[in-house]
Amino acid sequence: MRCLTDELVTKAEIQTENGEIWVLDYFLQTTEGENGEEFYGLRIDKSTPDGELCEREETPALTNSRDNALALLNAFARGTVPPVTLLEMTDEWLGEILPA
């Protein structure tokens, strides 16, 4: 698979208990499969207010539904999900939608 785009969808600022400010950027990734089909994944970057990247996590090619990927990304942004928990949160979401 090859990544076609990383589209910035939304941003959030969070303040930690000790007063540090972090900026979270939420990206929708589009990748191309072997047969030309498109798949969508998520990427979250955590950086300082001056733009220094501190953490990055992604879940490429999560679904073939752009709408589902955007809905999940926006839900994560509303909950200010940081990169460190992206994989865990995505696993929970997949567990809810996939049959056991």
Legacy VTK file of the C-alpha trace (Angstrom):
# vtk DataFile Version 3.0
C-alpha trace
ASCII
DATASET POLYDATA
POINTS 100 float
0.000 0.000 0.000
1.121 3.487 -0.640
0.040 6.608 1.230
-1.696 9.113 -1.020
-2.568 11.900 1.431
-2.465 12.995 5.051
-5.328 15.477 5.392
-5.429 17.608 8.547
-9.036 17.416 9.761
-8.952 19.194 13.116
-6.757 20.347 15.978
-7.122 20.408 19.749
-5.123 21.970 22.562
-4.834 20.261 25.901
-3.356 21.402 29.170
-1.789 18.876 31.508
-2.164 18.893 35.271
1.231 20.563 35.580
0.256 23.358 33.161
2.003 22.166 29.988
0.177 22.879 26.737
0.136 20.291 23.935
-1.305 20.606 20.438
-2.998 17.515 18.961
-3.383 17.326 15.164
-5.839 14.777 13.765
-5.210 13.566 10.211
-7.204 11.389 7.826
-4.822 9.202 5.819
-5.721 7.892 2.396
-3.793 4.906 1.066
-4.058 3.026 -2.193
-4.414 -0.746 -2.184
-2.960 -3.182 -4.686
-6.021 -2.961 -6.951
-6.286 0.834 -6.819
-8.954 0.875 -4.107
-8.719 3.533 -1.406
-8.458 2.842 2.306
-8.620 5.341 5.143
-6.701 5.491 8.378
-5.946 7.894 11.188
-2.877 9.757 12.365
-2.494 11.822 15.511
0.468 14.108 16.143
1.265 15.682 19.509
3.481 18.744 19.453
4.469 21.741 21.503
2.719 25.072 20.826
5.773 26.149 18.791
5.440 23.120 16.497
8.028 20.662 17.852
6.725 17.129 17.213
6.786 14.986 20.368
4.673 11.944 19.477
3.056 10.447 16.394
0.892 7.383 15.971
-1.096 6.117 13.002
-3.466 3.367 12.010
-3.191 3.193 8.207
-5.771 1.455 6.013
-8.275 0.989 8.827
-11.399 0.989 6.641
-12.551 1.489 3.063
-15.232 3.938 4.267
-14.124 7.578 4.339
-17.249 8.495 6.307
-16.534 5.897 9.019
-12.901 6.975 9.312
-13.901 10.646 9.579
-16.558 9.875 12.201
-14.027 7.964 14.284
-11.379 10.669 13.881
-13.812 13.390 14.932
-14.927 11.334 17.946
-11.289 10.908 18.967
-10.703 14.657 18.551
-13.738 15.519 20.716
-12.330 13.218 23.377
-8.816 14.639 22.842
-7.369 11.162 22.310
-3.552 11.484 22.278
-1.210 9.452 20.047
-0.207 7.153 22.896
-3.749 5.701 23.130
-4.694 5.698 19.421
-4.026 1.991 18.878
-5.910 0.974 22.035
-8.907 3.160 21.176
-8.957 1.885 17.591
-8.908 -1.727 18.828
-11.908 -0.981 21.060
-13.788 0.574 18.140
-13.025 -2.398 15.891
-14.191 -4.765 18.643
-17.527 -2.965 18.756
-18.205 -3.092 15.004
-16.790 -6.493 14.074
-18.656 -9.673 14.984
-16.995 -11.910 17.569
LINES 1 101
100 0 1 2 3 4 5 6 7 8 9 10 11 12 13 14 15 16 17 18 19 20 21 22 23 24 25 26 27 28 29 30 31 32 33 34 35 36 37 38 39 40 41 42 43 44 45 46 47 48 49 50 51 52 53 54 55 56 57 58 59 60 61 62 63 64 65 66 67 68 69 70 71 72 73 74 75 76 77 78 79 80 81 82 83 84 85 86 87 88 89 90 91 92 93 94 95 96 97 98 99
